[in-house]
Amino acid sequence: MKSVLASLCLLFSLTVSASPMECTRLITNDYELSSRPFTLNVDNIDTNFPETDRLAHAHKIAREVIKSVGCEQKDINFAKSPTGTSKSKCSMISPGRTASMSCYVESNIGFFFVMWDMNQNANVIYNIWE
């Protein structure tokens, strides 16, 4: 009985940890790419937080990126990175110029740079942890 229980626990832990690995494989095109650009129309992304909360928008956009390659929401964790607690931040590259707003977002599967153009697009660069 103990060996069956231990086997089930091991199997469960492998399936839980396999999902982010599969997502990393998908987003890197079978590990052929270490970074990958994406452009998303933000008008098509449903958000229910203030437009001024750019970090919340950046997290949502990163979720949409992984969804676009076939990953699930549970595959990404913005609270953890391979080095421990993740650090994410948005700021204006050129102070006072709202068009220069950019976000750096860490997650368990890699990190994202999110930038907005002056239309309705978000330009995202995904980078794998190496």
C-alpha positions in Angstrom: 0.0 0.0 0.0 2.8 2.4 0.9 4.5 1.8 -2.4 1.3 2.4 -4.4 0.8 5.7 -2.4 4.4 6.7 -3.0 4.1 5.9 -6.7 0.9 8.0 -7.0 2.6 10.9 -5.2 5.6 10.7 -7.6 3.3 10.5 -10.6 1.3 13.6 -9.4 4.5 15.6 -8.8 5.8 14.8 -12.3 2.5 15.8 -14.0 2.4 19.1 -12.0 6.0 20.0 -12.9 5.7 18.9 -16.5 3.2 21.5 -17.5 5.5 24.6 -17.3 8.3 22.6 -19.0 5.9 21.8 -21.9 4.9 25.4 -22.0 8.5 26.5 -22.3 9.0 23.9 -25.1 6.0 25.4 -26.9 6.9 29.0 -26.6 10.5 28.4 -27.7 9.4 26.3 -30.7 11.0 23.1 -29.3 13.9 25.1 -27.8 15.0 26.4 -31.2 14.6 30.0 -29.9 15.9 31.6 -26.7 13.7 34.7 -27.3 10.6 35.3 -29.3 8.6 38.4 -30.3 4.8 38.7 -30.2 2.4 41.5 -31.1 -1.1 41.5 -29.5 -4.0 43.7 -30.1 -4.9 44.9 -26.6 -8.4 45.9 -27.7 -9.1 42.2 -27.9 -7.9 41.5 -24.3 -10.5 41.6 -21.6 -9.2 43.4 -18.5 -11.0 44.6 -15.4 -8.4 46.8 -13.8 -7.5 50.5 -14.4 -5.6 51.4 -17.5 -3.0 53.1 -15.3 -2.1 49.7 -13.7 0.5 48.8 -16.4 2.0 45.9 -14.4 -1.4 44.2 -14.2 -1.9 44.7 -17.9 1.6 43.3 -18.6 0.8 40.2 -16.6 -2.4 39.7 -18.5 -0.6 40.2 -21.8 2.0 37.7 -20.9 -0.8 35.2 -20.1 -2.3 35.9 -23.5 1.1 35.2 -25.1 1.4 31.8 -23.5 -2.2 31.0 -24.4 -1.5 31.9 -28.0 1.1 29.1 -28.2 -1.1 26.5 -26.5 -0.2 26.8 -22.8 -2.6 27.0 -20.0 -2.9 29.7 -17.3 -1.7 27.3 -14.6 1.6 26.9 -16.5 2.8 30.4 -15.6 3.6 31.7 -12.1 4.5 35.4 -11.8 5.4 35.0 -8.1 8.4 32.6 -8.7 11.4 32.6 -10.9 14.3 30.1 -11.0 16.2 32.3 -8.6 13.4 32.6 -6.1 10.8 35.4 -5.8 10.2 37.1 -9.1 10.8 40.8 -9.6 8.7 42.7 -12.1 8.5 46.4 -12.8 7.1 49.0 -15.2 8.7 52.3 -15.9 9.1 55.0 -18.5 12.4 54.6 -20.4 12.3 58.3 -21.1 10.8 60.1 -18.1 7.7 62.1 -18.9 7.1 60.3 -22.2 4.2 57.9 -21.7 4.9 56.2 -25.1 8.2 55.0 -23.5 6.3 52.9 -20.9 7.8 49.4 -20.7 7.5 46.5 -18.3 9.8 43.8 -17.3 7.9 40.7 -16.0 9.5 37.6 -14.5 7.9 34.2 -14.2 8.8 30.6 -13.7 9.0 29.9 -17.5 11.0 33.0 -18.5 10.8 36.7 -18.6 8.9 39.2 -20.8 9.5 42.7 -21.9 6.1 44.4 -22.7 5.8 47.7 -24.6 2.8 49.5 -26.0 2.7 51.3 -29.3 0.6 54.4 -29.9 -2.2 52.4 -31.4 -3.8 49.3 -29.9 -0.9 46.9 -29.8 1.4 45.5 -27.2 4.8 44.3 -28.4 6.2 41.5 -26.3 9.6 39.8 -26.2 9.7 36.5 -24.4 13.1 35.2 -23.1 13.8 31.8 -21.7 15.8 31.4 -18.5 19.2 30.1 -19.4 
